[in-house]
């Protein structure tokens, strides 16, 4: 079993021999890896490789297969969490979350709802002055304060994405887990969003980026976990694994990789 050594901080996330069935199909098969506190990591792989399923295990939308084999999924050394408490430690943003918030909820209401794990504010929610101040700080931090009173369904994809990150950060979590965060962004929004992530990473927020696109990997990410067919394909330093040879194996097609300005590009 993966366990913290005496005197060593527990990992942010630790998967040990985790398998998962979805629709009768095994989408994860004996996955094992750790992400340390303070580590910026990308989980990279083709569509359908099991990346988003890993995120859904963290959010407790899905549960691993119990098949008699010793396995565990631990967050900060614990395998049991009350969902509301877990969200104070892991801020998670996914495409499904953005779809859920595509309605007439203002940016400020969306961010404040992070305190209640709800979609918007309900009549029984009591917003304190401390919550309001924290929400305003998060909106400013993500450069969406001017949009505080704009409904989410009137925002661009990039604006809505940054607002949901502000919501995820309103508790001051240990890490931000982003599932395919740059899907549907145009070139300018993609560039601006990467700069937002860089600012967060440099400011001390633990970034875990889940993506199929090499161009999403920001320079502050030093390690990649490559996933294929529901298994960990390779795990190691980004500058070693993000090569044409390794990615050609991962994607089962010829891939040529170039690096410029700290970013990787497929050519």
N, C-alpha and C positions, 0 to 999 in steps of 0.2 A: 504494500500500500504506500502511496505517496504521502509522506508525512514530514512536518517540519522538524529539523534537527534541534536539539536543545540550544537555546540562545539564538536561533535563527527565526526571522519573521516568516509567518506562513505565506504561501504564494497568494497572489491576488486571485487567481483561478487555477485549479488543478484538476485535469481530467485523467482518470486512470481506467483504462480498459472499458471505455464507455461505448455502448452500442445502442442503436435506436431503430425502431420499426415505424414506418409511416405508410399507411395504405397497404399493409402486408408486405412491404418491401424494406429490406435492411438498408437504411440510408447512411448510417454510421456503423463502423465495424471495428471494435476494439481500439478506440481512439485514446491516446495517452500523450499529454503534454502539459506543461505548466507555463504560466505567465507571472512573473514576479511583480511585486509592488514597485511602481516607478518605471517599469519597462514599457517602452512604446513598441508595439508589435503589429504586424500585418498578417492576417490569415488570408491566403491567396489561393485561388483555384478556379477551375472552369465552372460554368453554370451547371448545377446539378451535382456538384461534388460533395455537398453536405455542409457547406459553410453556414448557411442561414439556420440549419437545424442546430448547429452548435449554439447559436445565439438564442434560439427558442428554448434550449435546455437551460440556459442561464436565466431567462425570464420566467421560467417555470410554466411556459405555455405547453411544453412537452416534457415527458419524463423518460429517462433511459430504460432500456430493456433489462428486466430482472430475470436472468436465465441461469442462476446458480453459479455464475462466474464472479469472482470477487471484482468489484468495480466501484468507483466512487466519483462524485463530482463535488468538489469543495470550493467554496469561495471564502477567502481569508481564513482558511483552516476549518471551516464549518460546512457540514453537508446538509444541515437543516436551517432554513431561514423562513421567517414570516415575510411575505412578499413586500409589504410596505417597508419593513426594515431593510430588506435587501436593496431596494431602490435608493436608499440613502448612501449606499456604498458603490453601486454601479449605476451610472446614468446610461440608458440604452435608447438609441434612436434607430428605427427601422423604417422601410418603405410602408409597411402596414400601419405604423403609427401615424405617418404623414397622411395616409388615406383616411384614417379615423378622424383626424383633426381638420379635414377639408370641409369646414362648415363655418357658420357665422359666429365663431368664437374669436374675440380679439386676441392679439398677441399677448397682452398683459394677462388676460384671463387664462390663456393657454399655459403661460409660465406659472402663474399662481396655482393652477390645477395640479402641478407637479407635487405640491405639498399634500394633496389628498388622493393621489393616484387615480384621478378621474379625468374625464374628457370635459373640460370647462368647469365652471363653478356651479354648485348647486345651492339651493336655499339654506340648507343646513350647514354649509361650510362657513366657518368663522375665520376670516382673514385678519391676522394681527398686523400691527404696524411693522413688526420685525419681518414678517413674511413679505409685506408690500415693499419694504426697503430691499430685501434680498432679491425679489423679482426685478426691481428696477436696476439693480446692479448687474444681474444676469443679462438683461436686455441691452444695457450699455456695453457689457463685455463682448457681446456678439454683434455689436453695431446694428441693432434693430430697435433701439429706443425710439427713433422717429416713427416707427410703425406700431407703437404700443396700442393704439386705438383702432388699428386696421383689422378687419376680419381676416381670418386665416384663408378663407376661400377667395379672397381678392388679392392674395400675394403671389409673387412668382415662386417657382419651385425652390430657388435658392433662398429667398427670404423666409419661406415657410420652414425650410430645413434648419436655418440658423435659429429661428424662433424655438424649434423643438429641441435644439441643443441647449439653448438657454433654459428651457424647462428641465432638461436632464441635469443641468448643473446647479439648479437653484438650491439643492441640498448641500452643495459642496462635496460631491462623491469622490471616492478614491480614484475612479477611472471612468472614462467615457468609452462606451462600446458602440461602434457605428457599423451598421449592416448596409452595405452597398450605398453609402451616403451621397455619391455623386451621380447616381442614375438620374437621367432626364434633365441634367443641367447643361446649359449651352456653354460655349467656350469661355466666355467671360465669367459666368457664374461658377464654372468649374475652377478657374484660376483663383477667383476670390475665395471660394470655399476652401481650397487647399491652403491659402494664406491664413484663413481663420483657424484651421487645424494646427498650423505651424505655431501660431501665436499661443494657442492653448497648450500645446506640448512644451513650448519654451517657458510658459508660465507655471509649469509644474503639474498640469493635468495629465494623468496616465491615459494614453490613447491606444485603443485596440481597434484596428481598422479591418473590417471584413469586406473583401472585394474580389471581383474577378478581373479587374483592370489594373495593369501594371502602372499606368500613369497616375493612379490615385495615391500611390505610396509616397509620402512626404519624406524629405531628407532626415527628419528627426526620428524616423523609424529605423531601428538598428537591427531588427531581427524579423524573419519571416517564417511562418509555418505554412508549408505548401500542402494542400489537401487535394486528393484525387480519389474518386470512387469510394467515398466514405471513410478513407483512411488517411493518416498522416503520411505524405509522400516523402517529404524532407523537412528538416527543421534546423535553422542555423542563421548565421549573420547574413544580412540583406545583401551586402556587396559580394558575397561568395555565391549565394543561391540565385540571385536575380541576373543570371547569365543566359545567353542564347542557348547554350547546351542544356542546362537544367530545365529551362522553360519549354524547350522543344520536347523534352521528355514528358513534362507535366501536361502540356496541351496536345501532345501527340501530333505535332505539326512543326514544320520548320519555323523557328522564331529567331530573329536577329534583334539584339538589344543594344541600345545606345544610351549613354548617360551624359546629361548636360545640366549644369546648375544644381546638381544634387538629385535631379529627377531621372527616372528611368523611362525610356520610350521604346516602343516596338516599331521596327522599320522593316 
